[in-house]
């Protein structure tokens, strides 16, 4: 089935998740391939290689006026740091001497909504620019005037509270689950309790406030304040949304929740018998997407003991990580990922100190394997990265990654729980055909890891044998250019993350779309057919949608499949889900 519409991403950093999308996370041991940060470190600083490509353009406001002194930033895939420049009086910019590669380009200025090149609306996921040696690429931006949420934070007696960190979040679907995600806009209250959060894209937001206590100090009466959502609740499910339009300023106010702060203390029990030098971290168990709680923690002492002070009541997950330190080399301490130990413990905190907590550590499981290819198109295996993500994740311990060597080898360490394997930085003409661990095909599913098992026979197959799905979207006899296309299997059981049976493409200025799909993927579609349904943004709050059912016969032996024309009809905005 095809659905056309916009896809959400982050706000401050509008990159969506899913297979093939970059996800922040450090290398975690294993076979490393390609270029890493150390390859660009020269003379005490990072230096990107020089090239001959140029990215240039103009930054204007949505009203058409040039935006002067806007910052334009280009991040290269697999390269640390960024190339940065500012616009001139006419809003023009030019980034010179860029090496060939995949570049993500964004434009920003205080008071405007940050935009990545290729975005047609805020929060939309876009692909990086493919830039060749000597190429001149034009990249123009039209920045939307940001909305503002201002207000005041007070205590339970109605007095203003200073130095409160105020953040903005939004709900977003990530890996099949709806999570609270920080949008990167924060402020700290002044002596009158006032805050101002600006540069917000149009949408509905949650606002939270946190007054951080000094971790080295414990109030004599143990009084303090819990992280609080507007309009004055500590429960994210009871938080109230604040709608903001482009350029609109909205005022709110709320009181912090007064609570008794407590202390958590205990001991880490290491599997190897060596502790110390590690960390414990307390994160909220109520929302794994970055709510206002953030993280509290402390170091593990030489005897394995730890203490975390000034903890508000609530449900938490207590994570611990220790070991893995080796000799010094290069710029700092080297990490032996195979010697790292992790532990996790759910914890409910009331209004009394929690003592005698014991966290049992384990080195976790490991997965070693090989990436192989089926095809003739060019690909550099060392540019790939294999990741393991926990499906029922423990916040702070849900992501591991490994580089891939030139011969395709990779290794993932310190794994626990239910994980899904994914491959990042796959070139556009290639796709993942299969992921097999032992005798089990885990391409479209997750698998359970137990204890310290070491799996050494993982095999990931990439293929360039793909088919193209082509079609055109129209609304009121005109091309629906501002739309995205999602292809998914007729069988709803195949939609659950992780899955290859949900794919996305975007229509161009003529409403045409093209989507590359692995030929063996069609086996997941019922009777080798796909259905059609669509919606797209008409602007001014109006939407257009089609609920007409239609099918197109899919022949997995064909290189191209034309699914024809999709005609949209008007739909009321209230019928849509943000």
C-alpha positions in Angstrom: 0.0 0.0 0.0 1.1 3.6 -0.6 0.5 6.5 1.7 1.7 10.0 0.8 2.4 12.5 3.4 5.0 14.2 5.5 7.3 12.3 8.0 8.3 13.7 11.3 11.8 14.1 12.5 13.6 16.0 15.2 13.2 19.8 15.5 16.6 21.2 16.4 18.2 18.3 14.6 15.5 17.1 12.2 16.8 13.7 11.4 14.5 10.7 11.5 15.4 7.3 12.7 15.1 3.9 10.9 17.5 1.8 9.0 20.1 3.7 7.0 19.5 7.0 9.0 22.5 8.2 11.0 22.0 7.7 14.7 24.3 9.3 17.2 26.4 6.9 19.1 30.0 6.1 19.6 32.0 3.2 18.4 31.9 0.3 20.7 34.9 -1.9 19.9 35.0 -4.5 17.2 36.5 -4.5 13.8 36.9 -0.9 12.7 37.0 0.2 9.1 36.8 3.4 7.1 37.9 6.8 8.4 37.4 7.7 12.0 38.0 10.9 14.0 41.6 10.1 14.6 42.3 10.1 10.9 41.5 13.8 10.8 43.4 14.9 13.9 46.5 16.9 13.1 48.6 19.2 15.2 46.1 19.2 18.2 43.0 19.9 16.1 40.7 18.3 13.5 41.4 19.1 9.9 39.0 18.0 7.2 40.6 17.0 3.9 40.6 19.6 1.1 38.6 19.0 -2.0 37.4 20.8 -5.1 33.6 20.8 -4.6 31.5 23.9 -3.8 28.1 24.3 -2.1 26.6 27.7 -2.5 23.3 29.4 -2.3 21.1 32.1 -0.8 19.2 32.2 2.5 16.0 34.2 2.6 13.1 34.5 5.0 9.7 33.0 4.1 8.7 36.6 3.1 11.5 36.6 0.5 13.9 39.0 2.2 17.6 38.0 2.5 18.7 36.7 5.9 22.0 38.3 6.7 24.6 36.7 8.9 22.8 33.4 9.0 25.0 30.4 9.8 25.3 27.7 7.2 26.8 24.5 8.3 27.8 21.4 6.3 28.5 18.1 8.0 30.2 15.4 6.0 29.3 11.8 6.5 32.1 10.0 8.3 34.0 13.2 9.0 34.2 15.0 12.4 33.4 18.6 12.9 31.8 20.7 10.1 32.4 23.4 7.6 30.7 26.6 8.7 30.2 30.0 7.0 27.8 33.0 7.3 25.7 34.8 4.7 26.5 38.2 3.4 24.2 41.3 3.1 22.4 39.7 0.2 21.9 36.4 2.1 24.5 34.6 -0.1 27.0 32.0 1.1 29.6 29.7 -0.4 31.4 26.7 1.1 34.5 26.0 -0.9 37.2 23.2 -1.1 34.8 20.4 0.0 35.9 16.8 -0.5 33.5 14.5 -2.4 31.0 12.7 -0.1 27.6 12.9 1.5 26.9 16.3 3.0 24.1 17.5 5.3 23.7 21.2 5.0 21.6 23.4 7.3 20.9 27.2 7.7 20.1 28.8 11.0 19.7 32.2 12.7 18.2 33.1 16.1 14.5 33.8 15.7 14.1 31.6 12.7 13.5 27.8 12.4 16.6 25.9 11.5 16.3 24.2 8.1 18.1 21.4 6.5 18.5 21.6 2.8 15.8 19.6 1.1 13.2 20.1 3.8 9.8 21.4 2.7 8.4 21.6 6.1 9.7 21.4 9.7 10.6 18.0 11.2 10.8 16.4 7.7 13.5 13.8 7.2 15.8 14.5 4.3 18.7 12.7 2.7 22.3 14.2 2.5 23.6 15.8 -0.6 25.7 13.6 -2.8 28.6 15.8 -3.9 31.3 14.7 -6.4 34.8 16.1 -6.9 34.7 19.5 -8.7 30.9 19.7 -8.5 29.1 23.1 -7.9 25.9 22.5 -6.0 23.3 25.2 -5.5 21.5 25.0 -2.1 18.9 27.7 -1.3 17.0 28.1 1.9 13.8 29.8 2.9 13.7 30.2 6.7 10.4 30.3 8.6 10.0 32.9 11.4 10.1 30.9 14.7 7.4 30.8 17.3 8.0 31.7 21.0 6.8 30.3 24.3 7.4 32.6 27.2 6.3 32.6 30.8 7.3 32.3 34.5 8.1 29.5 36.9 7.2 29.8 40.5 7.4 27.6 43.6 4.6 26.0 45.6 4.1 29.3 47.5 3.8 31.4 44.4 7.3 33.0 44.5 9.5 33.1 41.4 12.3 30.6 41.1 15.6 31.5 39.4 18.1 29.2 37.6 15.4 26.7 36.5 16.2 24.9 33.3 13.2 25.1 31.0 13.0 22.8 28.0 10.7 22.1 25.1 9.7 18.5 24.0 7.4 17.0 21.4 5.9 13.5 20.9 7.5 11.6 18.1 7.2 8.1 16.7 10.7 6.5 17.0 11.3 2.9 16.1 7.6 2.0 16.4 7.1 3.8 19.8 5.8 7.2 20.6 8.4 9.0 22.7 9.0 12.4 24.3 11.9 14.1 22.4 13.8 17.3 23.3 13.7 19.7 20.4 16.9 21.5 21.4 15.4 24.8 22.6 16.2 25.6 26.3 16.4 28.6 28.6 17.1 29.3 32.3 14.8 31.4 34.4 16.0 34.8 35.7 15.4 36.3 39.2 11.8 36.9 38.3 11.2 33.3 37.2 10.9 34.4 33.6 12.0 32.3 30.5 11.7 32.7 26.8 11.9 29.8 24.3 12.3 31.0 20.7 12.9 29.7 17.2 10.1 27.1 17.4 8.7 25.5 14.3 4.9 25.5 14.1 3.5 22.6 16.1 2.4 21.5 19.5 4.9 21.2 22.3 5.4 20.2 25.9 7.3 22.4 28.3 9.2 21.1 31.3 11.1 22.8 34.2 14.0 21.3 36.3 15.8 22.9 39.2 19.0 21.0 39.6 20.3 20.6 43.1 24.1 20.5 43.7 25.0 16.7 43.7 27.6 17.4 46.5 25.1 19.1 48.8 22.1 17.6 50.6 19.5 20.1 52.0 19.2 19.9 55.8 15.4 19.4 55.5 15.8 17.3 52.3 13.3 19.6 50.6 13.4 20.3 46.8 11.5 20.3 43.6 10.7 17.5 41.2 11.1 18.0 37.4 7.7 19.4 36.3 5.7 19.5 33.1 3.3 22.4 32.3 0.7 23.0 33.7 2.2 21.5 36.9 2.5 17.8 36.9 5.4 15.3 37.2 3.7 12.8 34.9 4.5 13.2 31.2 1.1 11.6 30.4 -0.7 14.4 32.2 1.3 17.2 30.5 -0.6 19.7 28.5 0.4 20.6 24.9 1.2 24.2 24.0 0.2 25.0 20.3 2.5 27.5 18.6 2.1 29.0 15.1 4.8 30.5 12.9 6.0 33.8 14.4 3.4 33.5 17.3 4.3 34.3 20.9 2.5 32.3 23.5 2.6 33.0 27.3 2.3 30.3 30.0 3.1 29.9 33.7 3.3 27.0 36.2 4.5 26.0 39.6 7.2 23.4 40.4 6.3 20.3 42.4 7.7 20.5 46.0 9.0 17.1 47.1 11.4 15.5 49.6 14.8 14.7 47.9 16.4 11.4 48.9 19.8 9.6 48.6 20.5 6.3 46.8 23.5 4.3 47.8 24.7 0.8 47.1 27.3 -1.5 45.6 28.3 -2.7 42.2 29.3 -6.3 42.0 31.7 -7.0 39.1 31.8 -10.2 37.2 35.6 -9.9 36.8 36.2 -8.7 40.4 37.5 -5.4 39.2 35.5 -2.2 39.8 36.2 1.4 40.2 36.6 4.0 37.5 33.1 3.4 36.2 29.8 5.3 36.5 26.3 4.8 37.7 23.5 6.7 36.0 19.9 7.1 37.1 17.4 7.8 34.3 13.6 8.1 34.2 11.8 4.8 33.5 8.7 6.6 32.5 9.9 7.9 29.1 13.0 6.7 27.2 12.9 9.7 24.8 14.6 12.4 26.8 12.0 13.9 29.2 12.9 16.6 31.7 14.4 14.2 34.2 17.6 13.8 32.2 20.2 11.8 34.1 21.7 11.9 37.5 24.7 9.8 38.5 28.1 9.5 40.1 31.3 7.5 40.1 31.9 4.0 41.3 34.5 3.9 44.1 37.4 1.5 44.4 35.4 -0.7 46.7 32.4 -0.8 44.3 30.2 1.6 46.3 28.3 4.5 44.9 26.0 7.3 46.1 23.5 9.5 44.2 22.1 12.5 46.1 19.1 14.8 45.6 16.8 12.3 43.9 13.1 13.1 43.5 10.5 10.4 44.0 9.6 8.4 40.9 10.3 5.3 38.8 13.9 5.0 37.5 16.3 2.7 35.8 19.7 2.5 37.5 22.4 1.8 34.9 26.1 1.0 35.6 29.1 0.7 33.4 32.7 -0.1 34.4 36.0 -1.6 33.3 37.5 -1.6 29.8 40.4 0.8 30.4 43.6 -0.1 28.8 46.9 1.7 28.2 47.3 5.2 26.9 47.6 5.7 23.2 47.0 8.5 20.8 45.0 11.3 22.3 43.8 9.5 25.5 42.8 6.4 27.3 42.1 3.4 25.0 39.0 1.4 25.7 38.9 -2.4 25.5 35.2 -2.9 24.7 35.4 -6.7 25.4 36.3 -5.9 29.0 33.5 -3.4 29.6 30.8 -4.5 32.1 27.3 -3.2 32.3 24.4 -3.6 34.7 20.9 -2.3 35.1 18.3 -2.3 37.8 14.7 -0.9 38.0 14.2 1.3 41.0 11.2 2.9 42.6 12.0 5.9 44.8 9.7 7.2 47.5 10.2 9.9 50.2 12.9 7.9 52.1 16.5 7.2 51.4 17.2 4.0 49.4 20.2 2.0 50.7 21.8 -1.4 50.1 21.2 -1.4 46.4 23.2 -4.1 44.6 23.9 -4.0 40.8 25.3 -7.2 39.3 27.5 -6.5 36.4 28.1 -8.6 33.3 30.2 -8.3 30.2 27.2 -9.0 28.1 27.0 -10.8 24.8 28.9 -10.2 21.6 28.2 -10.6 18.0 30.9 -11.0 15.3 30.2 -11.4 11.6 30.8 -10.3 8.0 29.1 -8.0 5.5 29.0 -9.5 2.0 27.7 -8.2 -1.3 25.7 -9.6 -4.2 26.0 -7.3 -7.2 28.4 -5.4 -9.4 27.9 -1.8 -8.3 30.7 0.0 -6.5 30.7 -0.1 -2.7 33.3 0.6 0.0 32.6 -1.7 2.9 34.8 0.3 5.2 32.3 3.2 5.0 29.5 1.1 6.5 28.5 0.8 10.2 26.6 -2.0 11.9 24.5 -1.1 14.8 22.6 -3.0 17.5 19.6 -1.3 19.1 17.7 -2.7 22.1 14.0 -3.0 21.3 12.8 -3.0 24.9 15.6 -0.6 25.7 17.2 0.4 28.9 17.7 4.2 28.6 21.4 5.0 28.3 22.3 1.4 27.2 20.3 1.0 24.1 22.8 1.5 21.3 26.0 -0.2 20.2 27.9 0.3 17.0 30.8 -1.2 15.1 32.8 -0.1 12.1 33.2 -2.5 9.2 36.7 -3.5 8.0 37.8 -3.5 4.4 37.0 -7.2 4.1 33.6 -6.8 5.7 34.3 -7.9 9.3 32.5 -6.3 12.3 32.1 -7.0 16.0 29.6 -5.7 18.5 30.2 -6.1 22.3 28.5 -5.4 25.6 25.1 -6.4 24.3 22.1 -7.4 26.4 18.4 -8.0 26.0 16.4 -8.0 22.8 18.3 -6.3 19.9 17.9 -5.6 16.2 20.8 -5.3 13.8 20.9 -2.5 11.3 23.4 -1.2 8.7 24.1 2.5 8.2 25.7 4.5 5.4 24.4 2.0 2.7 24.8 3.7 -0.7 21.5 4.5 -2.5 21.9 1.8 -5.2 22.4 -0.9 -2.5 20.0 -2.4 0.0 20.0 -4.9 2.8 18.9 -8.3 1.5 19.2 -10.4 4.6 20.7 -10.5 8.1 21.3 -14.0 9.5 22.6 -14.8 13.0 23.4 -18.5 13.3 20.5 -20.4 11.8 18.0 -17.5 12.3 17.0 -14.8 9.8 16.6 -11.6 11.8 16.3 -9.2 8.8 12.9 -8.1 9.8 12.9 -8.9 13.5 14.8 -8.8 16.8 16.4 -11.6 18.8 17.1 -12.2 22.4 20.7 -12.3 23.8 21.4 -14.1 27.0 24.2 -13.7 29.4 27.7 -13.6 28.0 27.1 -15.7 24.8 29.4 -15.0 22.0 27.9 -15.3 18.5 30.5 -15.4 15.7 28.6 -16.4 12.6 26.5 -13.3 11.8 26.1 -12.7 8.1 24.7 -9.5 6.5 24.1 -9.6 2.7 23.7 -6.4 0.7 22.3 -6.4 -2.9 22.2 -4.0 -5.8 19.5 -6.1 -7.4 16.6 -3.6 -6.9 13.4 -2.8 -8.6 11.9 0.7 -9.0 8.3 1.7 -8.1 7.2 4.8 -10.1 4.0 6.8 -9.9 2.5 10.3 -9.9 0.4 12.1 -7.3 -2.2 14.7 -8.3 -4.7 16.9 -6.5 -7.4 18.9 -8.3 -5.7 18.1 -11.6 -2.4 19.5 -10.4 0.7 17.7 -9.3 0.9 17.1 -5.6 4.6 18.0 -5.2 4.6 18.5 -1.4 4.1 14.9 -0.5 6.0 11.8 0.6 5.3 8.2 -0.4 5.4 5.3 2.0 5.2 1.7 0.6 4.2 -1.0 3.0 3.1 -4.6 2.9 -0.6 -5.5 2.9 0.1 -7.8 5.9 -0.1 -5.6 9.0 2.0 -8.1 10.9 5.0 -7.0 8.8 4.8 -3.3 9.9 6.3 -3.7 13.4 9.7 -2.2 13.9 12.2 -3.3 12.8 11.0 -3.9 9.3 12.0 -3.5 5.7 8.4 -3.6 4.6 7.8 0.1 5.3 9.7 2.3 2.8 9.6 6.0 2.0 10.2 8.2 -1.0 9.3 11.8 -1.9 7.5 13.2 -4.9 9.4 15.8 -7.0 8.1 19.2 -8.3 6.0 17.3 -10.9 4.5 15.0 -8.4 6.5 12.0 -9.6 8.0 9.6 -7.2 10.5 6.7 -7.5 11.3 4.2 -4.8 13.9 1.5 -5.0 12.9 -1.8 -3.4 14.8 -5.1 -3.1 13.3 -7.6 -5.5 12.9 -10.3 -2.9 11.0 -7.7 -0.7 8.0 -8.1 -2.9 7.4 -11.5 -1.4 6.0 -9.7 1.7 3.2 -8.2 -0.4 0.0 -10.1 -0.6 -0.6 -11.6 -4.0 2.4 -9.6 -5.3 0.2 -6.5 -5.3 0.3 -3.2 -3.5 -2.6 -0.9 -2.5 -2.8 2.9 -2.9 -3.8 5.6 -0.4 -2.5 9.1 0.1 -2.5 12.5 1.7 -0.5 15.7 1.2 -0.3 19.2 2.6 -2.2 21.9 0.7 -1.0 24.8 3.0 -3.0 27.1 5.2 -4.0 24.1 7.4 -5.8 22.3 4.6 -5.1 18.7 3.8 -5.9 16.5 0.8 -6.4 12.8 1.0 -7.5 9.7 -0.9 -9.0 6.7 0.7 -9.7 5.0 -2.6 -8.5 1.4 -2.7 -6.5 0.3 -5.8 -3.9 -2.3 -6.6 -1.0 -2.6 -8.9 0.5 -5.9 -10.0 4.1 -6.3 -8.9 6.4 -8.6 -10.9 9.6 -9.2 -8.9 11.5 -10.0 -12.1 11.0 -6.5 -13.5 13.4 -3.7 -13.0 10.6 -1.0 -13.0 7.0 -1.1 -11.9 4.6 1.8 -12.7 1.9 2.1 -10.1 0.1 4.8 -12.1 -1.6 8.0 -10.9 -3.0 8.7 -7.4 -5.7 11.3 -7.3 -6.3 13.1 -4.0 -9.5 14.7 -2.7 -9.9 17.3 0.2 -9.9 16.2 3.8 -10.6 18.2 6.9 -7.5 18.8 9.1 -9.3 17.4 12.2 -9.3 14.0 10.5 -5.5 13.8 10.6 -3.1 12.8 13.3 -0.1 15.0 13.8 
